[in-house]
């Protein structure tokens, strides 16, 4: 098969050149993907922090509502 490729005008040097070119492109894509994953990971952490804060605020507000209901249902004089 190698002889067939060479006979068609494709040299081993050309194949190595193309392989190196593909490797360079793959490394670039890998770098972009790693940056994307890092960004998404940070966003995930930020979102989880916001959610935790919202849960805490929700709990506090529910507690205040419960306290207000208890006060309004208590004895009136």
PyMOL Python script that loads the backbone (N, CA, C, O; Angstrom):
from pymol import cmd

cmd.read_pdbstr("""\
ATOM      1  N   UNK A   1       0.819  -1.188   0.000  1.00  0.00           N
ATOM      2  CA  UNK A   1       0.000   0.000   0.000  1.00  0.00           C
ATOM      3  C   UNK A   1       0.864   1.253   0.000  1.00  0.00           C
ATOM      4  O   UNK A   1       0.518   2.235  -0.657  1.00  0.00           O
ATOM      5  N   UNK A   2       1.988   1.239   0.729  1.00  0.00           N
ATOM      6  CA  UNK A   2       2.879   2.400   0.754  1.00  0.00           C
ATOM      7  C   UNK A   2       3.367   2.743  -0.646  1.00  0.00           C
ATOM      8  O   UNK A   2       3.456   3.915  -1.010  1.00  0.00           O
ATOM      9  N   UNK A   3       3.678   1.725  -1.420  1.00  0.00           N
ATOM     10  CA  UNK A   3       4.146   1.958  -2.788  1.00  0.00           C
ATOM     11  C   UNK A   3       3.036   2.589  -3.626  1.00  0.00           C
ATOM     12  O   UNK A   3       3.290   3.445  -4.473  1.00  0.00           O
ATOM     13  N   UNK A   4       1.826   2.161  -3.381  1.00  0.00           N
ATOM     14  CA  UNK A   4       0.689   2.706  -4.121  1.00  0.00           C
ATOM     15  C   UNK A   4       0.531   4.205  -3.835  1.00  0.00           C
ATOM     16  O   UNK A   4       0.273   4.993  -4.744  1.00  0.00           O
ATOM     17  N   UNK A   5       0.688   4.588  -2.564  1.00  0.00           N
ATOM     18  CA  UNK A   5       0.583   5.998  -2.192  1.00  0.00           C
ATOM     19  C   UNK A   5       1.701   6.794  -2.837  1.00  0.00           C
ATOM     20  O   UNK A   5       1.461   7.870  -3.386  1.00  0.00           O
ATOM     21  N   UNK A   6       2.917   6.278  -2.777  1.00  0.00           N
ATOM     22  CA  UNK A   6       4.063   6.971  -3.371  1.00  0.00           C
ATOM     23  C   UNK A   6       3.870   7.109  -4.880  1.00  0.00           C
ATOM     24  O   UNK A   6       4.186   8.147  -5.462  1.00  0.00           O
ATOM     25  N   UNK A   7       3.360   6.073  -5.495  1.00  0.00           N
ATOM     26  CA  UNK A   7       3.120   6.123  -6.937  1.00  0.00           C
ATOM     27  C   UNK A   7       2.097   7.189  -7.307  1.00  0.00           C
ATOM     28  O   UNK A   7       2.130   7.717  -8.418  1.00  0.00           O
ATOM     29  N   UNK A   8       1.206   7.505  -6.409  1.00  0.00           N
ATOM     30  CA  UNK A   8       0.193   8.524  -6.685  1.00  0.00           C
ATOM     31  C   UNK A   8       0.723   9.926  -6.393  1.00  0.00           C
ATOM     32  O   UNK A   8      -0.020  10.897  -6.538  1.00  0.00           O
ATOM     33  N   UNK A   9       1.947  10.056  -5.998  1.00  0.00           N
ATOM     34  CA  UNK A   9       2.552  11.364  -5.790  1.00  0.00           C
ATOM     35  C   UNK A   9       2.534  11.839  -4.349  1.00  0.00           C
ATOM     36  O   UNK A   9       2.906  12.982  -4.080  1.00  0.00           O
ATOM     37  N   UNK A  10       2.122  11.017  -3.433  1.00  0.00           N
ATOM     38  CA  UNK A  10       2.118  11.382  -2.021  1.00  0.00           C
ATOM     39  C   UNK A  10       3.386  10.824  -1.403  1.00  0.00           C
ATOM     40  O   UNK A  10       3.593   9.611  -1.368  1.00  0.00           O
ATOM     41  N   UNK A  11       4.228  11.717  -0.918  1.00  0.00           N
ATOM     42  CA  UNK A  11       5.498  11.269  -0.356  1.00  0.00           C
ATOM     43  C   UNK A  11       5.390  11.106   1.151  1.00  0.00           C
ATOM     44  O   UNK A  11       4.463  11.611   1.784  1.00  0.00           O
ATOM     45  N   UNK A  12       6.350  10.398   1.706  1.00  0.00           N
ATOM     46  CA  UNK A  12       6.386  10.206   3.155  1.00  0.00           C
ATOM     47  C   UNK A  12       6.571  11.551   3.866  1.00  0.00           C
ATOM     48  O   UNK A  12       5.985  11.785   4.923  1.00  0.00           O
ATOM     49  N   UNK A  13       7.385  12.428   3.283  1.00  0.00           N
ATOM     50  CA  UNK A  13       7.564  13.764   3.873  1.00  0.00           C
ATOM     51  C   UNK A  13       6.251  14.526   3.932  1.00  0.00           C
ATOM     52  O   UNK A  13       5.964  15.207   4.917  1.00  0.00           O
ATOM     53  N   UNK A  14       5.454  14.409   2.872  1.00  0.00           N
ATOM     54  CA  UNK A  14       4.151  15.079   2.851  1.00  0.00           C
ATOM     55  C   UNK A  14       3.242  14.515   3.935  1.00  0.00           C
ATOM     56  O   UNK A  14       2.546  15.264   4.620  1.00  0.00           O
ATOM     57  N   UNK A  15       3.248  13.219   4.087  1.00  0.00           N
ATOM     58  CA  UNK A  15       2.422  12.581   5.118  1.00  0.00           C
ATOM     59  C   UNK A  15       2.857  13.051   6.501  1.00  0.00           C
ATOM     60  O   UNK A  15       2.014  13.350   7.347  1.00  0.00           O
ATOM     61  N   UNK A  16       4.163  13.119   6.738  1.00  0.00           N
ATOM     62  CA  UNK A  16       4.648  13.601   8.035  1.00  0.00           C
ATOM     63  C   UNK A  16       4.274  15.062   8.250  1.00  0.00           C
ATOM     64  O   UNK A  16       3.909  15.465   9.354  1.00  0.00           O
ATOM     65  N   UNK A  17       4.370  15.851   7.180  1.00  0.00           N
ATOM     66  CA  UNK A  17       3.970  17.255   7.271  1.00  0.00           C
ATOM     67  C   UNK A  17       2.486  17.367   7.663  1.00  0.00           C
ATOM     68  O   UNK A  17       2.130  18.153   8.540  1.00  0.00           O
ATOM     69  N   UNK A  18       1.649  16.591   7.021  1.00  0.00           N
ATOM     70  CA  UNK A  18       0.210  16.609   7.326  1.00  0.00           C
ATOM     71  C   UNK A  18      -0.048  16.119   8.752  1.00  0.00           C
ATOM     72  O   UNK A  18      -0.892  16.673   9.457  1.00  0.00           O
ATOM     73  N   UNK A  19       0.673  15.088   9.173  1.00  0.00           N
ATOM     74  CA  UNK A  19       0.513  14.560  10.534  1.00  0.00           C
ATOM     75  C   UNK A  19       0.881  15.619  11.563  1.00  0.00           C
ATOM     76  O   UNK A  19       0.183  15.792  12.562  1.00  0.00           O
ATOM     77  N   UNK A  20       1.978  16.326  11.315  1.00  0.00           N
ATOM     78  CA  UNK A  20       2.389  17.386  12.241  1.00  0.00           C
ATOM     79  C   UNK A  20       1.370  18.519  12.256  1.00  0.00           C
ATOM     80  O   UNK A  20       1.089  19.095  13.307  1.00  0.00           O
ATOM     81  N   UNK A  21       0.824  18.832  11.100  1.00  0.00           N
ATOM     82  CA  UNK A  21      -0.194  19.875  11.003  1.00  0.00           C
ATOM     83  C   UNK A  21      -1.442  19.478  11.794  1.00  0.00           C
ATOM     84  O   UNK A  21      -2.012  20.293  12.520  1.00  0.00           O
ATOM     85  N   UNK A  22      -1.850  18.248  11.648  1.00  0.00           N
ATOM     86  CA  UNK A  22      -3.016  17.752  12.380  1.00  0.00           C
ATOM     87  C   UNK A  22      -2.736  17.751  13.880  1.00  0.00           C
ATOM     88  O   UNK A  22      -3.602  18.120  14.674  1.00  0.00           O
ATOM     89  N   UNK A  23      -1.536  17.341  14.268  1.00  0.00           N
ATOM     90  CA  UNK A  23      -1.169  17.343  15.687  1.00  0.00           C
ATOM     91  C   UNK A  23      -1.243  18.753  16.262  1.00  0.00           C
ATOM     92  O   UNK A  23      -1.745  18.948  17.369  1.00  0.00           O
ATOM     93  N   UNK A  24      -0.745  19.732  15.516  1.00  0.00           N
ATOM     94  CA  UNK A  24      -0.786  21.124  15.966  1.00  0.00           C
ATOM     95  C   UNK A  24      -2.229  21.591  16.145  1.00  0.00           C
ATOM     96  O   UNK A  24      -2.557  22.239  17.139  1.00  0.00           O
ATOM     97  N   UNK A  25      -3.086  21.261  15.186  1.00  0.00           N
ATOM     98  CA  UNK A  25      -4.495  21.635  15.274  1.00  0.00           C
ATOM     99  C   UNK A  25      -5.163  20.973  16.476  1.00  0.00           C
ATOM    100  O   UNK A  25      -5.947  21.602  17.187  1.00  0.00           O
ATOM    101  N   UNK A  26      -4.843  19.693  16.696  1.00  0.00           N
ATOM    102  CA  UNK A  26      -5.424  18.976  17.830  1.00  0.00           C
ATOM    103  C   UNK A  26      -4.978  19.583  19.161  1.00  0.00           C
ATOM    104  O   UNK A  26      -5.776  19.693  20.092  1.00  0.00           O
ATOM    105  N   UNK A  27      -3.719  19.972  19.252  1.00  0.00           N
ATOM    106  CA  UNK A  27      -3.224  20.604  20.470  1.00  0.00           C
ATOM    107  C   UNK A  27      -3.939  21.922  20.716  1.00  0.00           C
ATOM    108  O   UNK A  27      -4.250  22.260  21.858  1.00  0.00           O
ATOM    109  N   UNK A  28      -4.200  22.667  19.647  1.00  0.00           N
ATOM    110  CA  UNK A  28      -4.912  23.930  19.760  1.00  0.00           C
ATOM    111  C   UNK A  28      -6.341  23.694  20.258  1.00  0.00           C
ATOM    112  O   UNK A  28      -6.822  24.392  21.151  1.00  0.00           O
ATOM    113  N   UNK A  29      -6.999  22.713  19.676  1.00  0.00           N
ATOM    114  CA  UNK A  29      -8.358  22.382  20.089  1.00  0.00           C
ATOM    115  C   UNK A  29      -8.365  21.901  21.538  1.00  0.00           C
ATOM    116  O   UNK A  29      -9.258  22.253  22.309  1.00  0.00           O
ATOM    117  N   UNK A  30      -7.376  21.102  21.905  1.00  0.00           N
ATOM    118  CA  UNK A  30      -7.278  20.614  23.274  1.00  0.00           C
ATOM    119  C   UNK A  30      -7.122  21.785  24.238  1.00  0.00           C
ATOM    120  O   UNK A  30      -7.758  21.813  25.291  1.00  0.00           O
ATOM    121  N   UNK A  31      -6.291  22.736  23.885  1.00  0.00           N
ATOM    122  CA  UNK A  31      -6.080  23.910  24.731  1.00  0.00           C
ATOM    123  C   UNK A  31      -7.381  24.699  24.887  1.00  0.00           C
ATOM    124  O   UNK A  31      -7.725  25.126  25.990  1.00  0.00           O
ATOM    125  N   UNK A  32      -8.095  24.888  23.785  1.00  0.00           N
ATOM    126  CA  UNK A  32      -9.371  25.599  23.847  1.00  0.00           C
ATOM    127  C   UNK A  32     -10.378  24.838  24.705  1.00  0.00           C
ATOM    128  O   UNK A  32     -11.121  25.441  25.479  1.00  0.00           O
ATOM    129  N   UNK A  33     -10.400  23.526  24.568  1.00  0.00           N
ATOM    130  CA  UNK A  33     -11.318  22.706  25.345  1.00  0.00           C
ATOM    131  C   UNK A  33     -10.981  22.772  26.833  1.00  0.00           C
ATOM    132  O   UNK A  33     -11.880  22.869  27.668  1.00  0.00           O
ATOM    133  N   UNK A  34      -9.704  22.721  27.167  1.00  0.00           N
ATOM    134  CA  UNK A  34      -9.299  22.820  28.570  1.00  0.00           C
ATOM    135  C   UNK A  34      -9.704  24.164  29.153  1.00  0.00           C
ATOM    136  O   UNK A  34     -10.145  24.235  30.300  1.00  0.00           O
ATOM    137  N   UNK A  35      -9.558  25.231  28.375  1.00  0.00           N
ATOM    138  CA  UNK A  35      -9.972  26.559  28.833  1.00  0.00           C
ATOM    139  C   UNK A  35     -11.484  26.596  29.044  1.00  0.00           C
ATOM    140  O   UNK A  35     -11.960  27.152  30.034  1.00  0.00           O
ATOM    141  N   UNK A  36     -12.231  26.012  28.125  1.00  0.00           N
ATOM    142  CA  UNK A  36     -13.684  25.958  28.232  1.00  0.00           C
ATOM    143  C   UNK A  36     -14.106  25.188  29.489  1.00  0.00           C
ATOM    144  O   UNK A  36     -14.971  25.640  30.239  1.00  0.00           O
ATOM    145  N   UNK A  37     -13.495  24.036  29.708  1.00  0.00           N
ATOM    146  CA  UNK A  37     -13.827  23.215  30.877  1.00  0.00           C
ATOM    147  C   UNK A  37     -13.507  23.977  32.163  1.00  0.00           C
ATOM    148  O   UNK A  37     -14.277  23.933  33.124  1.00  0.00           O
ATOM    149  N   UNK A  38     -12.388  24.664  32.177  1.00  0.00           N
ATOM    150  CA  UNK A  38     -12.013  25.456  33.346  1.00  0.00           C
ATOM    151  C   UNK A  38     -13.034  26.564  33.601  1.00  0.00           C
ATOM    152  O   UNK A  38     -13.434  26.793  34.743  1.00  0.00           O
ATOM    153  N   UNK A  39     -13.451  27.246  32.544  1.00  0.00           N
ATOM    154  CA  UNK A  39     -14.451  28.311  32.676  1.00  0.00           C
ATOM    155  C   UNK A  39     -15.765  27.745  33.189  1.00  0.00           C
ATOM    156  O   UNK A  39     -16.382  28.313  34.091  1.00  0.00           O
ATOM    157  N   UNK A  40     -16.190  26.637  32.621  1.00  0.00           N
ATOM    158  CA  UNK A  40     -17.457  26.026  33.048  1.00  0.00           C
ATOM    159  C   UNK A  40     -17.372  25.536  34.493  1.00  0.00           C
ATOM    160  O   UNK A  40     -18.353  25.617  35.233  1.00  0.00           O
ATOM    161  N   UNK A  41     -16.233  25.041  34.887  1.00  0.00           N
ATOM    162  CA  UNK A  41     -16.042  24.593  36.263  1.00  0.00           C
ATOM    163  C   UNK A  41     -16.163  25.767  37.231  1.00  0.00           C
ATOM    164  O   UNK A  41     -16.794  25.652  38.282  1.00  0.00           O
ATOM    165  N   UNK A  42     -15.559  26.890  36.873  1.00  0.00           N
ATOM    166  CA  UNK A  42     -15.648  28.080  37.725  1.00  0.00           C
ATOM    167  C   UNK A  42     -17.086  28.596  37.777  1.00  0.00           C
ATOM    168  O   UNK A  42     -17.567  28.989  38.840  1.00  0.00           O
ATOM    169  N   UNK A  43     -17.758  28.596  36.656  1.00  0.00           N
ATOM    170  CA  UNK A  43     -19.164  29.027  36.639  1.00  0.00           C
ATOM    171  C   UNK A  43     -20.009  28.114  37.504  1.00  0.00           C
ATOM    172  O   UNK A  43     -20.905  28.575  38.212  1.00  0.00           O
ATOM    173  N   UNK A  44     -19.728  26.808  37.451  1.00  0.00           N
ATOM    174  CA  UNK A  44     -20.460  25.857  38.274  1.00  0.00           C
ATOM    175  C   UNK A  44     -20.270  26.176  39.756  1.00  0.00           C
ATOM    176  O   UNK A  44     -21.232  26.164  40.524  1.00  0.00           O
ATOM    177  N   UNK A  45     -19.033  26.461  40.156  1.00  0.00           N
ATOM    178  CA  UNK A  45     -18.759  26.811  41.554  1.00  0.00           C
ATOM    179  C   UNK A  45     -19.495  28.090  41.934  1.00  0.00           C
ATOM    180  O   UNK A  45     -20.100  28.174  43.003  1.00  0.00           O
ATOM    181  N   UNK A  46     -19.439  29.097  41.041  1.00  0.00           N
ATOM    182  CA  UNK A  46     -20.126  30.359  41.309  1.00  0.00           C
ATOM    183  C   UNK A  46     -21.630  30.145  41.432  1.00  0.00           C
ATOM    184  O   UNK A  46     -22.266  30.688  42.335  1.00  0.00           O
ATOM    185  N   UNK A  47     -22.198  29.356  40.527  1.00  0.00           N
ATOM    186  CA  UNK A  47     -23.636  29.089  40.560  1.00  0.00           C
ATOM    187  C   UNK A  47     -24.038  28.357  41.842  1.00  0.00           C
ATOM    188  O   UNK A  47     -25.076  28.649  42.435  1.00  0.00           O
ATOM    189  N   UNK A  48     -23.216  27.418  42.254  1.00  0.00           N
ATOM    190  CA  UNK A  48     -23.522  26.693  43.492  1.00  0.00           C
ATOM    191  C   UNK A  48     -23.488  27.627  44.706  1.00  0.00           C
ATOM    192  O   UNK A  48     -24.284  27.483  45.634  1.00  0.00           O
ATOM    193  N   UNK A  49     -22.561  28.577  44.686  1.00  0.00           N
ATOM    194  CA  UNK A  49     -22.494  29.545  45.784  1.00  0.00           C
ATOM    195  C   UNK A  49     -23.737  30.419  45.797  1.00  0.00           C
ATOM    196  O   UNK A  49     -24.284  30.698  46.864  1.00  0.00           O
ATOM    197  N   UNK A  50     -24.187  30.851  44.637  1.00  0.00           N
ATOM    198  CA  UNK A  50     -25.400  31.664  44.551  1.00  0.00           C
ATOM    199  C   UNK A  50     -26.611  30.858  45.029  1.00  0.00           C
ATOM    200  O   UNK A  50     -27.446  31.369  45.775  1.00  0.00           O
ATOM    201  N   UNK A  51     -26.698  29.613  44.601  1.00  0.00           N
ATOM    202  CA  UNK A  51     -27.815  28.761  45.020  1.00  0.00           C
ATOM    203  C   UNK A  51     -27.809  28.572  46.536  1.00  0.00           C
ATOM    204  O   UNK A  51     -28.860  28.647  47.172  1.00  0.00           O
ATOM    205  N   UNK A  52     -26.649  28.331  47.110  1.00  0.00           N
ATOM    206  CA  UNK A  52     -26.552  28.167  48.567  1.00  0.00           C
ATOM    207  C   UNK A  52     -27.015  29.442  49.277  1.00  0.00           C
ATOM    208  O   UNK A  52     -27.727  29.376  50.279  1.00  0.00           O
ATOM    209  N   UNK A  53     -26.611  30.589  48.758  1.00  0.00           N
ATOM    210  CA  UNK A  53     -27.033  31.866  49.346  1.00  0.00           C
ATOM    211  C   UNK A  53     -28.544  32.030  49.244  1.00  0.00           C
ATOM    212  O   UNK A  53     -29.185  32.460  50.203  1.00  0.00           O
ATOM    213  N   UNK A  54     -29.118  31.696  48.098  1.00  0.00           N
ATOM    214  CA  UNK A  54     -30.562  31.813  47.910  1.00  0.00           C
ATOM    215  C   UNK A  54     -31.328  30.866  48.840  1.00  0.00           C
ATOM    216  O   UNK A  54     -32.365  31.235  49.392  1.00  0.00           O
ATOM    217  N   UNK A  55     -30.812  29.649  49.007  1.00  0.00           N
ATOM    218  CA  UNK A  55     -31.445  28.715  49.945  1.00  0.00           C
ATOM    219  C   UNK A  55     -31.418  29.283  51.364  1.00  0.00           C
ATOM    220  O   UNK A  55     -32.406  29.194  52.092  1.00  0.00           O
ATOM    221  N   UNK A  56     -30.294  29.862  51.749  1.00  0.00           N
ATOM    222  CA  UNK A  56     -30.183  30.434  53.094  1.00  0.00           C
ATOM    223  C   UNK A  56     -31.164  31.595  53.260  1.00  0.00           C
ATOM    224  O   UNK A  56     -31.831  31.702  54.290  1.00  0.00           O
ATOM    225  N   UNK A  57     -31.254  32.459  52.256  1.00  0.00           N
ATOM    226  CA  UNK A  57     -32.205  33.571  52.318  1.00  0.00           C
ATOM    227  C   UNK A  57     -33.638  33.055  52.364  1.00  0.00           C
ATOM    228  O   UNK A  57     -34.470  33.582  53.104  1.00  0.00           O
ATOM    229  N   UNK A  58     -33.922  32.034  51.582  1.00  0.00           N
ATOM    230  CA  UNK A  58     -35.260  31.452  51.569  1.00  0.00           C
ATOM    231  C   UNK A  58     -35.606  30.870  52.941  1.00  0.00           C
ATOM    232  O   UNK A  58     -36.710  31.074  53.446  1.00  0.00           O
ATOM    233  N   UNK A  59     -34.669  30.154  53.534  1.00  0.00           N
ATOM    234  CA  UNK A  59     -34.891  29.587  54.859  1.00  0.00           C
ATOM    235  C   UNK A  59     -35.172  30.692  55.872  1.00  0.00           C
ATOM    236  O   UNK A  59     -36.087  30.584  56.688  1.00  0.00           O
ATOM    237  N   UNK A  60     -34.366  31.764  55.807  1.00  0.00           N
ATOM    238  CA  UNK A  60     -34.541  32.873  56.741  1.00  0.00           C
ATOM    239  C   UNK A  60     -35.905  33.531  56.541  1.00  0.00           C
ATOM    240  O   UNK A  60     -36.587  33.831  57.521  1.00  0.00           O
ATOM    241  N   UNK A  61     -36.306  33.758  55.320  1.00  0.00           N
ATOM    242  CA  UNK A  61     -37.600  34.381  55.049  1.00  0.00           C
ATOM    243  C   UNK A  61     -38.756  33.485  55.502  1.00  0.00           C
ATOM    244  O   UNK A  61     -39.743  33.974  56.052  1.00  0.00           O
ATOM    245  N   UNK A  62     -38.634  32.184  55.273  1.00  0.00           N
ATOM    246  CA  UNK A  62     -39.670  31.253  55.736  1.00  0.00           C
ATOM    247  C   UNK A  62     -39.767  31.266  57.259  1.00  0.00           C
ATOM    248  O   UNK A  62     -40.857  31.173  57.823  1.00  0.00           O
ATOM    249  N   UNK A  63     -38.631  31.380  57.908  1.00  0.00           N
ATOM    250  CA  UNK A  63     -38.628  31.440  59.373  1.00  0.00           C
ATOM    251  C   UNK A  63     -39.309  32.725  59.844  1.00  0.00           C
ATOM    252  O   UNK A  63     -40.082  32.708  60.801  1.00  0.00           O
ATOM    253  N   UNK A  64     -39.018  33.840  59.166  1.00  0.00           N
ATOM    254  CA  UNK A  64     -39.658  35.107  59.530  1.00  0.00           C
ATOM    255  C   UNK A  64     -41.163  35.045  59.311  1.00  0.00           C
ATOM    256  O   UNK A  64     -41.928  35.560  60.126  1.00  0.00           O
ATOM    257  N   UNK A  65     -41.599  34.417  58.214  1.00  0.00           N
ATOM    258  CA  UNK A  65     -43.028  34.257  57.953  1.00  0.00           C
ATOM    259  C   UNK A  65     -43.671  33.415  59.042  1.00  0.00           C
ATOM    260  O   UNK A  65     -44.755  33.738  59.527  1.00  0.00           O
ATOM    261  N   UNK A  66     -43.005  32.344  59.421  1.00  0.00           N
ATOM    262  CA  UNK A  66     -43.524  31.464  60.473  1.00  0.00           C
ATOM    263  C   UNK A  66     -43.651  32.244  61.785  1.00  0.00           C
ATOM    264  O   UNK A  66     -44.657  32.131  62.486  1.00  0.00           O
ATOM    265  N   UNK A  67     -42.627  33.032  62.109  1.00  0.00           N
ATOM    266  CA  UNK A  67     -42.663  33.828  63.343  1.00  0.00           C
ATOM    267  C   UNK A  67     -43.790  34.851  63.313  1.00  0.00           C
ATOM    268  O   UNK A  67     -44.468  35.059  64.320  1.00  0.00           O
ATOM    269  N   UNK A  68     -43.995  35.493  62.160  1.00  0.00           N
ATOM    270  CA  UNK A  68     -45.069  36.478  62.030  1.00  0.00           C
ATOM    271  C   UNK A  68     -46.438  35.819  62.159  1.00  0.00           C
ATOM    272  O   UNK A  68     -47.342  36.381  62.776  1.00  0.00           O
ATOM    273  N   UNK A  69     -46.593  34.642  61.585  1.00  0.00           N
ATOM    274  CA  UNK A  69     -47.864  33.916  61.703  1.00  0.00           C
ATOM    275  C   UNK A  69     -48.132  33.544  63.161  1.00  0.00           C
ATOM    276  O   UNK A  69     -49.256  33.669  63.647  1.00  0.00           O
ATOM    277  N   UNK A  70     -47.093  33.088  63.846  1.00  0.00           N
ATOM    278  CA  UNK A  70     -47.251  32.724  65.257  1.00  0.00           C
ATOM    279  C   UNK A  70     -47.627  33.945  66.078  1.00  0.00           C
ATOM    280  O   UNK A  70     -48.474  33.857  66.967  1.00  0.00           O
ATOM    281  N   UNK A  71     -47.004  35.086  65.789  1.00  0.00           N
ATOM    282  CA  UNK A  71     -47.340  36.312  66.503  1.00  0.00           C
ATOM    283  C   UNK A  71     -48.786  36.728  66.237  1.00  0.00           C
ATOM    284  O   UNK A  71     -49.500  37.126  67.158  1.00  0.00           O
ATOM    285  N   UNK A  72     -49.211  36.636  64.992  1.00  0.00           N
ATOM    286  CA  UNK A  72     -50.555  37.081  64.651  1.00  0.00           C
ATOM    287  C   UNK A  72     -51.617  36.130  65.176  1.00  0.00           C
ATOM    288  O   UNK A  72     -52.761  36.545  65.360  1.00  0.00           O
ATOM    289  N   UNK A  73     -51.285  34.886  65.421  1.00  0.00           N
ATOM    290  CA  UNK A  73     -52.228  33.917  65.958  1.00  0.00           C
ATOM    291  C   UNK A  73     -52.188  33.844  67.488  1.00  0.00           C
ATOM    292  O   UNK A  73     -52.980  33.133  68.105  1.00  0.00           O
ATOM    293  N   UNK A  74     -51.266  34.581  68.083  1.00  0.00           N
ATOM    294  CA  UNK A  74     -51.128  34.559  69.547  1.00  0.00           C
ATOM    295  C   UNK A  74     -52.246  35.318  70.228  1.00  0.00           C
ATOM    296  O   UNK A  74     -53.108  35.904  69.573  1.00  0.00           O
ATOM    297  N   UNK A  75     -52.223  35.301  71.539  1.00  0.00           N
ATOM    298  CA  UNK A  75     -53.275  35.993  72.297  1.00  0.00           C
ATOM    299  C   UNK A  75     -53.238  37.490  72.051  1.00  0.00           C
ATOM    300  O   UNK A  75     -52.171  38.102  71.996  1.00  0.00           O
ATOM    301  N   UNK A  76     -54.394  38.054  71.908  1.00  0.00           N
ATOM    302  CA  UNK A  76     -54.507  39.510  71.748  1.00  0.00           C
ATOM    303  C   UNK A  76     -55.221  40.079  72.937  1.00  0.00           C
ATOM    304  O   UNK A  76     -56.268  39.560  73.323  1.00  0.00           O
ATOM    305  N   UNK A  77     -54.706  41.115  73.531  1.00  0.00           N
ATOM    306  CA  UNK A  77     -55.345  41.737  74.705  1.00  0.00           C
ATOM    307  C   UNK A  77     -55.507  43.209  74.487  1.00  0.00           C
ATOM    308  O   UNK A  77     -56.024  43.909  75.358  1.00  0.00           O
TER     309      UNK A  77
END
""", "prot")
cmd.dss("prot")
cmd.show_as("cartoon", "prot")
cmd.util.cbc("prot")
cmd.orient("prot")
